[in-house]
Amino acid sequence: MRFCAVLRNYPKDVPGGAEYQAYLIARELGKRGHEVHYVAHSSIETSTTQDDGITVHRMEGVGGRKVIEQLKQIDPDTCYFRLATDLPLLARAKRQIDSTFVYNISRDIQCEPLFAGGPYRDSKPIARRLVNTGRYAVYRALLRVPDHVFAQNERQQQLLRDNHGIESVLVGNGHAVPEGEIDKESPPIVLWLSNLKSVKNPELFLEVADRCRDLPCQFWMVGRPIDDELHETVRRRAAEQDNLEYHGGCGIVESNEYFAKASIYVHTGDTEGFPNTFIQSWMHRTPVMTLKTDPDAVLQRHEIGARCESLDEMVSQVSQLIAEPGRRKFLGENARQYASEKHGIDAVVDRIESELGSEAR
């Protein structure tokens, strides 16, 4: 199969969850003997290079017509998309290219009713909300265009079925299973790792750290600056608080090193599909504490962390785990076993190959 992922950026240039998943899938397919390409159509340069068995086509902020021309040159059997903003491009390309088109849902919000609005549905002024609602209505309507729709969790499958009459395939997200020993830091590290922007709610982690000043542990924040005001707040609080350290942003490899050192991972972001950071955390025997996101209730069902109903409960859960190293180890071992069985990248690509059938063979 000649496989081509189409996204805005290559993850080694600009980190992103959807981009990283596409890269991992492409790399694994390449290892299995498929010819793999990755078109990054909003790069800061134009080039074609080889990376981990992937032919990477960087295109410097080009329009849809040039992207389609590039796809025609590659002539893929399968075109793979993951970003809602690229659904209009997918629809245009499908009219012009004889290929199988795949769209992989990346957030639950993409599966909601047609006019449910987008990520900033409560923003002001009202004109912005109306434009946002119209834009996301178009994206959701275009979910009928791909030949295959992949979902990250069962909730997305149900939402697609109920709201749009679309049957999808549960493929999920995956990561490579780490090799070697995993050595946790002492005293324990409570980690927050994400981009510093409002939808990730980093200020909630700052409050947890402040309320846990007396615990024998350290709180680490790792995040690429997106919002200048939030960035300055995090830097100031880290300078003022003895138990809080800000480590700046990081790349993919470095993020795994942070998860290997951490004893607890705290997630404060708004509801997502299936965060990559959850899987990275579990792979490194680190249980997850979250406020809003628990896809298909896996944290509770598999005893690999906890979904907290309030900030008070999160402070209590973190305090309890710091006080009980045996409990941390138990949850961490469960997390590693669950992630290895359900979210190893080899299992994800097995499901993709099975669904694509003759194209994959």
C-alpha positions in Angstrom: 0.0 0.0 0.0 1.1 3.5 -0.7 0.0 5.5 2.3 0.0 9.3 2.7 -0.9 11.3 5.8 -2.0 14.9 5.3 -1.7 17.3 8.2 -0.6 20.9 8.8 2.8 20.2 10.3 5.3 17.4 10.8 5.5 16.6 14.6 9.2 16.9 14.8 8.9 20.5 13.6 5.8 21.6 15.5 4.5 19.2 18.3 0.9 18.1 18.2 -1.1 15.1 19.2 -2.8 14.5 15.9 0.4 14.9 14.0 2.3 12.6 16.3 -0.3 9.8 15.9 -0.1 10.2 12.1 3.7 9.9 12.3 3.6 6.8 14.5 1.1 5.1 12.2 3.2 6.0 9.1 6.4 4.8 10.7 4.9 1.5 11.7 3.4 1.0 8.3 6.8 1.7 6.8 8.4 -1.0 9.0 5.8 -3.4 7.6 6.9 -2.8 4.0 4.3 -0.2 2.9 5.4 2.9 1.1 4.7 5.8 3.4 4.5 9.6 2.8 3.6 12.6 5.0 2.4 15.9 3.5 2.9 18.8 6.0 1.2 21.6 4.1 1.7 24.5 6.5 5.4 24.2 7.2 7.9 27.0 7.3 9.8 25.6 4.3 9.4 23.6 1.2 11.4 20.4 1.0 11.3 16.6 0.6 13.3 14.5 3.1 13.4 11.0 4.5 12.8 10.4 8.2 12.3 7.0 9.9 11.3 5.4 6.6 8.8 8.2 5.9 9.0 10.5 2.8 8.2 13.9 4.3 6.9 16.5 1.9 7.0 19.9 3.7 5.1 22.6 1.9 5.3 26.3 2.9 1.8 27.4 3.8 0.3 26.5 0.4 -3.3 26.5 -0.7 -5.5 23.4 -1.4 -4.7 23.3 -5.1 -1.0 22.8 -4.6 -1.6 20.2 -1.9 -3.8 18.2 -4.3 -1.1 18.5 -7.0 1.4 17.0 -4.6 -1.0 14.2 -3.8 -1.5 13.5 -7.5 2.3 13.1 -7.8 2.5 10.7 -4.9 -0.5 8.8 -6.2 -1.4 7.1 -2.9 -3.7 4.2 -2.4 -4.8 5.7 0.9 -5.0 9.4 2.0 -5.2 9.8 5.7 -6.5 13.0 7.5 -6.9 13.8 11.2 -7.7 17.6 11.4 -11.2 19.0 11.2 -9.8 22.1 9.5 -8.6 19.8 6.7 -12.0 18.2 5.9 -12.7 20.8 3.1 -9.3 19.8 1.6 -10.2 16.2 1.9 -13.5 16.8 0.1 -11.8 18.6 -2.8 -9.1 16.0 -3.1 -11.6 13.1 -3.2 -13.2 14.6 -6.3 -9.9 14.7 -8.1 -7.9 11.7 -6.9 -8.6 8.0 -7.3 -7.7 7.0 -3.7 -9.2 5.7 -0.5 -9.8 8.5 1.9 -9.7 8.0 5.6 -10.6 10.5 8.3 -9.6 9.9 11.9 -11.6 11.7 14.6 -9.3 13.5 17.0 -11.8 15.1 19.4 -15.3 14.2 20.7 -16.5 17.7 19.7 -16.2 16.8 16.1 -19.0 14.2 16.5 -21.6 16.4 18.2 -24.8 17.6 16.4 -24.4 19.7 13.3 -25.0 23.1 14.9 -23.5 22.4 18.4 -20.7 24.9 17.8 -16.9 24.5 18.1 -14.3 24.7 20.8 -15.0 28.4 21.6 -18.8 28.2 21.6 -19.1 30.5 24.7 -16.8 33.2 23.3 -17.8 36.8 22.9 -18.9 38.7 20.8 -21.8 36.8 19.4 -20.6 37.3 15.8 -17.6 35.1 16.6 -19.8 32.4 18.1 -22.0 32.4 15.0 -19.0 32.1 12.6 -17.6 29.4 14.8 -20.9 27.5 14.8 -21.2 27.7 11.0 -17.6 26.6 10.5 -18.0 23.5 12.6 -21.3 22.7 11.0 -19.5 22.5 7.7 -16.8 20.3 9.2 -19.4 17.9 10.7 -21.3 17.8 7.4 -18.1 16.8 5.6 -17.7 13.7 7.8 -19.8 11.9 5.3 -17.2 12.4 2.5 -14.4 10.0 3.6 -14.6 6.3 2.6 -13.6 5.3 6.2 -14.0 7.1 9.5 -11.8 6.0 12.4 -12.8 6.7 16.0 -10.6 7.0 19.1 -13.2 5.7 21.6 -16.7 4.1 21.9 -18.3 7.5 22.8 -17.2 8.9 19.5 -18.7 6.0 17.7 -22.0 6.4 19.4 -22.1 10.2 18.8 -21.3 9.7 15.1 -24.1 7.1 14.9 -26.7 9.2 16.8 -25.9 12.6 15.4 -24.9 11.9 11.8 -25.9 8.3 11.0 -22.2 7.5 10.4 -20.7 4.0 11.2 -17.1 4.2 12.2 -14.3 1.8 13.1 -12.7 1.9 16.6 -9.0 2.2 15.9 -7.8 4.2 18.9 -4.5 5.9 19.6 -1.2 4.1 20.0 2.4 4.5 21.2 5.5 2.4 21.1 6.0 0.3 24.2 9.1 1.6 26.0 12.0 -0.7 26.5 14.3 -1.0 29.5 13.8 0.0 33.1 11.7 2.9 34.3 13.2 4.8 37.2 10.9 7.1 39.1 12.3 10.3 40.7 12.6 10.6 44.5 10.9 12.5 46.0 7.9 11.7 43.7 7.1 14.0 40.8 3.6 15.2 40.0 3.6 16.1 36.4 1.5 18.4 34.2 2.5 18.3 30.5 0.7 20.1 27.7 0.7 23.3 25.7 0.2 26.5 27.7 -3.2 27.6 26.4 -6.6 28.3 28.0 -8.3 25.0 27.0 -5.6 23.1 28.9 -6.4 25.0 32.1 -2.8 25.1 33.5 -4.0 27.5 36.3 -5.9 24.6 37.9 -2.6 22.7 38.2 -1.0 25.7 39.8 -3.8 25.7 42.4 -3.3 21.9 43.1 0.4 22.5 43.6 -0.3 25.5 45.9 -2.7 23.4 48.1 -0.2 20.6 48.3 2.8 22.6 49.5 3.3 20.4 52.6 3.5 17.1 50.6 6.9 15.4 50.2 6.9 15.8 46.4 7.6 18.2 43.6 5.2 19.5 41.0 6.6 19.9 37.4 5.0 21.8 34.6 6.1 21.2 31.1 4.5 23.2 28.3 5.2 25.1 25.1 4.2 28.8 25.5 1.1 29.5 23.4 -0.7 32.1 25.5 1.8 34.9 26.7 -0.3 35.8 29.7 -0.5 32.2 30.9 3.2 31.7 30.2 4.1 34.6 32.4 1.7 33.4 35.2 3.3 30.0 35.2 6.9 31.4 35.3 6.0 33.8 38.1 4.3 31.1 40.2 7.2 28.7 39.7 9.7 31.3 40.9 7.6 32.0 44.0 6.8 28.4 45.0 9.3 26.0 46.4 7.5 22.8 45.3 6.8 24.0 41.7 9.2 23.9 38.8 8.5 25.0 35.2 10.6 23.2 32.6 9.5 25.1 29.4 8.4 23.2 26.3 9.7 19.9 25.0 9.8 17.6 22.0 8.4 14.1 21.7 11.4 12.2 22.9 11.9 14.5 25.9 8.2 14.2 26.9 8.6 10.5 27.3 11.5 11.1 29.6 9.3 13.3 31.8 6.6 10.6 32.0 9.2 8.0 33.0 10.4 10.1 35.9 6.9 11.1 37.1 4.9 9.2 39.7 1.5 10.9 38.9 0.3 12.7 35.8 -2.3 15.4 36.3 -4.6 16.4 33.3 -6.7 19.6 33.7 -7.7 20.2 30.0 -11.2 20.3 28.6 -12.8 17.2 27.3 -10.7 15.5 24.6 -11.0 12.4 22.5 -8.2 10.2 23.8 -5.2 12.3 24.9 -1.8 11.0 23.7 -0.4 12.0 27.1 -2.6 9.5 28.8 -1.1 6.6 26.8 2.4 8.0 27.3 1.8 8.2 31.0 0.4 4.7 31.3 3.2 3.2 29.1 5.7 4.6 31.7 3.8 3.1 34.7 2.4 6.5 35.7 -1.3 6.7 36.8 -3.5 9.6 35.5 -5.5 12.1 37.6 -8.0 14.0 35.5 -10.8 16.5 36.0 -12.9 16.1 32.8 -11.5 13.6 30.4 -12.0 9.9 30.9 -12.7 8.2 27.6 -15.1 5.3 28.0 -14.4 5.4 31.7 -11.1 3.5 31.3 -9.5 5.1 34.4 -12.0 3.6 36.7 -12.7 0.3 35.0 -9.0 -0.6 34.7 -7.7 1.0 37.9 -5.1 3.1 36.1 -6.0 6.5 37.6 -9.0 8.5 38.6 -11.5 11.1 37.2 -12.0 13.7 39.9 -15.3 15.5 40.2 -13.7 18.6 41.7 -10.4 20.3 42.4 -10.9 19.3 46.1 -11.1 15.7 45.1 -8.0 16.0 42.9 -6.0 17.5 45.8 -7.3 14.6 48.0 -6.4 11.9 45.4 -2.9 13.3 44.8 -2.3 13.6 48.6 -3.4 10.0 49.0 -1.2 8.6 46.3 1.9 10.5 47.5 1.3 9.0 51.0 0.8 5.5 49.6 3.7 4.4 47.3 2.3 0.9 47.2 -0.9 2.1 45.7 1.0 4.2 43.2 2.9 1.2 42.1 -0.2 -0.9 41.8 -2.0 1.7 39.6 1.2 2.1 37.6 1.6 -1.6 36.9 -2.1 -1.8 35.8 -1.5 1.2 33.6 1.4 -0.3 31.8 -0.4 -3.6 31.2 -3.5 -1.9 29.9 -1.6 0.5 27.6 0.6 -2.3 26.2 -2.4 -4.5 25.4 -4.8 -1.8 24.0 -2.6 1.0 22.8 0.6 -0.4 21.4 1.1 1.1 18.0 1.4 -2.3 16.5 -2.2 -3.2 17.6 -3.5 0.1 16.2 -1.9 -0.5 12.8 -3.2 -4.1 12.8 -6.7 -2.6 13.1 -6.0 -0.1 10.3 -4.6 -2.8 8.0 -7.6 -5.0 8.7 -10.0 -2.2 7.9 -8.3 -1.0 4.7 -8.3 -4.6 3.4 -7.1 -4.9 -0.2 -5.3 -1.5 -0.1 -3.2 -2.7 2.9 -2.4 -6.1 1.4 
